[in-house]
Amino acid sequence: MTDLGDFDLAVVGGGVNGAGIARDAAGRGLSVLLVEKDDFAQGTSSRSSKLVHGGLRYLEHYKFRLVREALIEREVLFRAAPHIVRPMRFVLPHSPEQRPAWLIRLGLLLYDHLGGRELLPPSRSLDLRRAPEGSPLRHEFSRGFVYSDCWVDDARLVILNVLDASRLGARTLARTALVGARRDDGLWDLAFRGGGENRARARALINASGPWVETVLGAAGASSTKRVRLVKGSHLITRKFWEGEQAYLLQNVDRRVVFVSPYEDDFALIGTTDVPFAGAPEDAAIDEAEIDDLIGVVGRYFSRAPARSDILYSVSGVRPLFDDGTDDASAVTRDYAFDLDASHGAAPLLTIFGGKITTYRCLAEQTLDRLRRFFPVMKPAWTNGAALPGGAPEGLDSSGFVRALETRFPWLPAPIASDYARRYGTRADELLLGATTLDDLGRCFGGRFYEREARFLASQEFAVTAEDVLERRTKHYLRLTPAERRAFEAWFDGEWRAANRTLFPLGPSRLTGQ
Ligand SMILES: Cc1cc2nc3c(=O)[nH]c(=O)nc-3n(C[C@H](O)[C@H](O)[C@H](O)COP(=O)(O)OP(=O)(O)OC[C@H]3O[C@@H](n4cnc5c(N)ncnc54)[C@H](O)[C@@H]3O)c2cc1C
């Protein structure tokens, strides 16, 4: 039994919300423990559509406050982490069964102006028969619109928040599950499992466990009148099948929308679905109906749309939506709610319901505002305007990072420079420290993946298994053949870890049977 010590705040869940709260709290001077039962970002926060967006369709549900907050946050996040957040243009082809074109134009104007847009270009109408963005679409789509939102590497956003929390003094433990919590003498007495049995005490407990929120409430012997609605969403990954860097927003016959976004240069990410879900979130997987649905909608719009046989991968995640009682899964609010249980001077338990990647920073700020009375000397809010690790010297966007890196390391092949700049921003210099030729990057495991990057991720970004490296901190899995992947696993999970066992002990990676 290891005693991890005493903390002001224990945060359960290393998704975007838990990581964001841990970072914010550590920066305000609290002593913080963050625990994640699997790898950081292994839950919903690596399975999203990766949009930092206001959510155009939420305007239809009159969610003006949520849309405005998210639109403002879009540029806050872009400024904080322009290496992993980038502007994207979305083409919206108009089809007869949609709302009238004038109404969509009006909605886009509102979207342009609701959230203090400063950096992103405004929306406009498109003649799809003439504009290059129209060329991959079927001929019947002659009219459309184009508008701006941002794209983010969601898993890396989580990792950067964990890194910053850790830099600010938080103890951040992956593969450590909260298994029990009880109030004792004004504190939380906490029990964890992962790489052994651990205990800790904390003055306040935050339940940021997303789809697992009710299980964690149970472990703390608590309950809430609020509920989560679990809604599965899936994406398909295919080769990219259009020219240009724009994404497409397609309306399905049932009015749900499907995004088709460029992904990792050569691939396409197609999603999402909204399917009510019951069961263990770890077991979420795409079903045949979702595949038919996504392939069907893309086929309605694109003239050279992918077929089932073109699907390379699918990714499914479970949205932990705050249950507002709405029947239709796609209409349930994307807003968040808090439940603070601190009656009669008991140690507080704050539970988070819902949220979006886009609004995680505001959610973290509001979480700490709610805890202020328990920590009166806590420093004020600070994350609005603060860069995330690797974030920009003023004014650099992701292509600026790429050019700067190419200038400093002219021997680096362009695709690798682009990968490193977009993944690590200014931290790419640490990765490349002392390297003067490609040979200095060590063994190539296939695609653009070199040994030095794997070592950097293990030593600097808490990567413990090959999957942590290939699927969350990078997306190298997309470019490796099965044999190349096996060779990397054999090296990283075997030979290399054996040599570094004391540095990177491996806890049980899947405590809940994923
Ligand atoms: C298909 C899909 C598409 C989406 N697209 C977008 C989008 O484009 N833009 C957007 O803004 N939002 C999007 N979202 C929403 C967004 O992804 C989620 O709201 C967000 O990721 C939730 O983060 P979280 O931290 O609450 O949950 P999670 O990321 O699931 O994190 C919770 C963590 O808690 C851990 N945990 C659970 N139990 C324990 C325990 N006992 N001990 C320790 N750790 C534990 C889990 O392992 C998990 O990692 C999408 C969601 C889905 C499913």
The ligand as an SDF file (V2000), in Angstrom:
LIG
                    3D

 53 58  0  0  0  0  0  0  0  0999 V2000
  -18.6960   10.9760  -31.2570 C   0  0  0  0  0  0  0  0  0  0  0  0
  -18.4530   12.2250  -30.4800 C   0  0  0  0  0  0  0  0  0  0  0  0
  -18.1710   13.3960  -31.1440 C   0  0  0  0  0  0  0  0  0  0  0  0
  -17.9280   14.5640  -30.4130 C   0  0  0  0  0  0  0  0  0  0  0  0
  -17.5380   15.6750  -31.0910 N   0  0  0  0  0  0  0  0  0  0  0  0
  -17.2420   16.8010  -30.4080 C   0  0  0  0  0  0  0  0  0  0  0  0
  -16.7440   17.9280  -31.1030 C   0  0  0  0  0  0  0  0  0  0  0  0
  -16.5240   17.8890  -32.3150 O   0  0  0  0  0  0  0  0  0  0  0  0
  -16.4720   19.0420  -30.3900 N   0  0  0  0  0  0  0  0  0  0  0  0
  -16.6830   19.1170  -29.0410 C   0  0  0  0  0  0  0  0  0  0  0  0
  -16.4500   20.1800  -28.4760 O   0  0  0  0  0  0  0  0  0  0  0  0
  -17.1180   18.0350  -28.3420 N   0  0  0  0  0  0  0  0  0  0  0  0
  -17.3860   16.8850  -28.9870 C   0  0  0  0  0  0  0  0  0  0  0  0
  -17.8110   15.7670  -28.3220 N   0  0  0  0  0  0  0  0  0  0  0  0
  -17.9970   15.8430  -26.8620 C   0  0  0  0  0  0  0  0  0  0  0  0
  -16.6920   15.6360  -26.1110 C   0  0  0  0  0  0  0  0  0  0  0  0
  -15.8950   14.6690  -26.7320 O   0  0  0  0  0  0  0  0  0  0  0  0
  -16.9750   15.2240  -24.6780 C   0  0  0  0  0  0  0  0  0  0  0  0
  -17.9070   16.0800  -24.1000 O   0  0  0  0  0  0  0  0  0  0  0  0
  -15.7170   15.2630  -23.8270 C   0  0  0  0  0  0  0  0  0  0  0  0
  -14.6760   14.5470  -24.4310 O   0  0  0  0  0  0  0  0  0  0  0  0
  -16.0050   14.6810  -22.4530 C   0  0  0  0  0  0  0  0  0  0  0  0
  -14.8360   14.7610  -21.6980 O   0  0  0  0  0  0  0  0  0  0  0  0
  -14.7800   14.1930  -20.2320 P   0  0  0  0  0  0  0  0  0  0  0  0
  -13.4660   14.5750  -19.6830 O   0  0  0  0  0  0  0  0  0  0  0  0
  -15.9970   14.6290  -19.4910 O   0  0  0  0  0  0  0  0  0  0  0  0
  -14.9490   12.6160  -20.4110 O   0  0  0  0  0  0  0  0  0  0  0  0
  -13.8570   11.5370  -20.8350 P   0  0  0  0  0  0  0  0  0  0  0  0
  -12.9790   12.0070  -21.9170 O   0  0  0  0  0  0  0  0  0  0  0  0
  -14.5770   10.2610  -21.0920 O   0  0  0  0  0  0  0  0  0  0  0  0
  -12.9710   11.4150  -19.5440 O   0  0  0  0  0  0  0  0  0  0  0  0
  -13.4070   10.7550  -18.3840 C   0  0  0  0  0  0  0  0  0  0  0  0
  -12.2550    9.8820  -17.9200 C   0  0  0  0  0  0  0  0  0  0  0  0
  -12.5430    9.3610  -16.6290 O   0  0  0  0  0  0  0  0  0  0  0  0
  -11.8620    8.1440  -16.5270 C   0  0  0  0  0  0  0  0  0  0  0  0
  -12.4080    7.3770  -15.4010 N   0  0  0  0  0  0  0  0  0  0  0  0
  -13.6120    6.7670  -15.3310 C   0  0  0  0  0  0  0  0  0  0  0  0
  -13.7540    6.1360  -14.1410 N   0  0  0  0  0  0  0  0  0  0  0  0
  -12.6160    6.3690  -13.4480 C   0  0  0  0  0  0  0  0  0  0  0  0
  -12.1450    5.9700  -12.1580 C   0  0  0  0  0  0  0  0  0  0  0  0
  -12.8770    5.2040  -11.3410 N   0  0  0  0  0  0  0  0  0  0  0  0
  -10.9210    6.3700  -11.7560 N   0  0  0  0  0  0  0  0  0  0  0  0
  -10.1370    7.1450  -12.5710 C   0  0  0  0  0  0  0  0  0  0  0  0
  -10.5340    7.5250  -13.8090 N   0  0  0  0  0  0  0  0  0  0  0  0
  -11.7540    7.1580  -14.2400 C   0  0  0  0  0  0  0  0  0  0  0  0
  -12.1160    7.4910  -17.8770 C   0  0  0  0  0  0  0  0  0  0  0  0
  -11.2030    6.4690  -18.1720 O   0  0  0  0  0  0  0  0  0  0  0  0
  -12.0220    8.6770  -18.8200 C   0  0  0  0  0  0  0  0  0  0  0  0
  -10.7450    8.7930  -19.4320 O   0  0  0  0  0  0  0  0  0  0  0  0
  -18.0350   14.5650  -29.0100 C   0  0  0  0  0  0  0  0  0  0  0  0
  -18.3290   13.3730  -28.3390 C   0  0  0  0  0  0  0  0  0  0  0  0
  -18.5140   12.2070  -29.0690 C   0  0  0  0  0  0  0  0  0  0  0  0
  -18.7680   10.9210  -28.3550 C   0  0  0  0  0  0  0  0  0  0  0  0
  1  2  1  0
  2  3  1  0
  2 52  2  0
  3  4  2  0
  4  5  1  0
  4 50  1  0
  5  6  2  0
  6  7  1  0
  6 13  1  0
  7  8  2  0
  7  9  1  0
  9 10  1  0
 10 11  2  0
 10 12  1  0
 12 13  2  0
 13 14  1  0
 14 15  1  0
 14 50  1  0
 15 16  1  0
 16 17  1  0
 16 18  1  0
 18 19  1  0
 18 20  1  0
 20 21  1  0
 20 22  1  0
 22 23  1  0
 23 24  1  0
 24 25  2  0
 24 26  1  0
 24 27  1  0
 27 28  1  0
 28 29  2  0
 28 30  1  0
 28 31  1  0
 31 32  1  0
 32 33  1  0
 33 34  1  0
 33 48  1  0
 34 35  1  0
 35 36  1  0
 35 46  1  0
 36 37  1  0
 36 45  1  0
 37 38  2  0
 38 39  1  0
 39 40  1  0
 39 45  2  0
 40 41  1  0
 40 42  2  0
 42 43  1  0
 43 44  2  0
 44 45  1  0
 46 47  1  0
 46 48  1  0
 48 49  1  0
 50 51  2  0
 51 52  1  0
 52 53  1  0
M  END
$$$$
